Amino acid sequence: MFMHYVKKNSGMTLVEVLASLVLLSIIIISFLAVFPTVAKQNKASEEFMDATYIAQSEMEYIISIKGQEDGLTDLAKKLKESERVIKNEGRVSYKIVPSTAREIVLEREIPELSYKVVIIFNKDVTHQTSHVLVKVSQLDLEEKLRAQMETILWWGEK
């Protein structure tokens, strides 16, 4: 009767246990290596989406007030004197950056999000149009460009 229990091989050997632990460790380590990369990509994607939203909001605002103004100079002046308030940013204020006769440059900073917004208006007198470029860059030493949008405004007859 004692011999009957000794011959029964229903358990796991030490080698089988160690092999399963090694395989499990390899699988877990490979997944753990992926998580920091995914988190970094997620943060970069969030920054890109925020910057794109800011650029889109600026462009939509420019287009919405364009209909109320007669020319590019009036539009830039209206934008600089604008009293709009943006959620999480407060009152928006632009400053005019010195530029050429064919170009008007406005900029503002968003310290809460570490962004700088630059709006460049290029005049084209021959076609009565203006090329508008909105750039959103990171507020740091490099000022890395995060988003950019552009459009053409037509100043023809109403």
N, C-alpha and C positions, 0 to 999 in steps of 0.2 A: 504494500500500500504506500509506503514511503517512496519507493522508486517511481511510482506513478506520478507524484508531484514534481519530482526532480526532472523528469523527461519533458515536462510541459514547457513549451517555448512561447508563451503568450505575452511577454514583456518586451521592452525596448533595451537595446544594448547602449552602452556609454558612447560608442562611436556614432550610432544613429541619432542620439540626443545632441551630440556636439555638431554633427553635420547639419541638422535642422536649425540649430542656433546660428551657425555660420551663414546659412542661406537666408535666414530671417534678418540677420544683421546687414547683409549685403543689400537686401531689398530696402530696408529702412534707411540706410545711409544714402542710397541713390535718391530716394524721395526727399530726404532732408537737404540734399544739395540743390534741389530744384526750387525750394521755397524762397530763399533769398532772391533768386533771379526773378521769380514771379512777383514778389513784393516790389522790387525795384522797377520792373516794367509797369506795374500797376500805378506807382507813384508818377512815373514819367507820363503815362497816359492821362492821368488826372491833371497834371500841370498843362499838358497840351490842350486838353478840353477846356480848362479855365481860360487859357490865353486866347483860344479860338472864340470862346463866348464873348470875351471882352472886345476883341476885334470886330466881331459881328455886331455887337451892341453899338459900338462907335459908328460903324458904317451905316447901320439902320437909322441912327439919330441924324447923321449928316444928310442922308437922303430925305428924311422926314422934314428937316428945316430948310432944305434946298428950295422947295417950292415957295417959301415965304420970302426969299431973297432974290435980288436982281442980278447979282454977280458974285464972283468968287471972293472979292474983298469983303463984301457985306456978309457973306456966309462965314468967313473966317472970323470976322468981328463978332458976329452973333454967337458963334461957337465959343469964343474966348469969354464973352460976357454971359454965357449961359448960366442959368440958375437951377439947373437940374440937379436932383439928388438921387444917387444910386444906393440901393440897399447894400449894406456892409462897407460902403466907401464914404458916405456922407456927400457933402456938396462937391461937385466936380469943378475944378478950375484948371484952365490951360494957361500956359505961358507961350508967348511968341518967341521963336528962336530966330536970330538973324539969318537971313537967307538971300537968295538972288532975286532979281526983279521978276523973273518968271515963276518964282516958287514962293509959297507961303508954308512955313513949318510951325506946327503947334505941338506942344508936348505936355504931358502930365505924368505924375508918378502915383502909383498905388502901393504905398508902403505896407499895407496889411497883407497884400498878396505878393509883395516883392516884384512888381511889374512896372515897367515904364511904357507909356503909350505915346507914339509919335505919329502925327497925321501930317502928311505931305501933300500939298495941293500944287500941281504943275499946270500953269496956264498954257493954253494953245489958242492964241488969238485968231489965227486964220480959220479955224473950224468952230469957233465959239464953244469949245469944250474945255473941260478940266479933268486931268487925270488925278484921282484921289488914291492915296496909298496909306493904309493904316498898318503900323508895325507895333507888335507887342513883344517886348524883350524882357529878359530877366534882369532885375535890379542888383547887379553885383559887378565885380571888376570886369568881367568879360562882356556883359550886356548881350548875352546869347539870345538870338532871335527865337521866339517861341511860336509866333503866329503872324501871318501877314495876309491882308485882304486888299483888293484894289477894285476900282470901278471907274467909269468915265461919266462925268456929269455934263449934260448938254445945256447951254445957256441961250438957246434959241428963242423964238417968239412964243408967247404963251397962248 
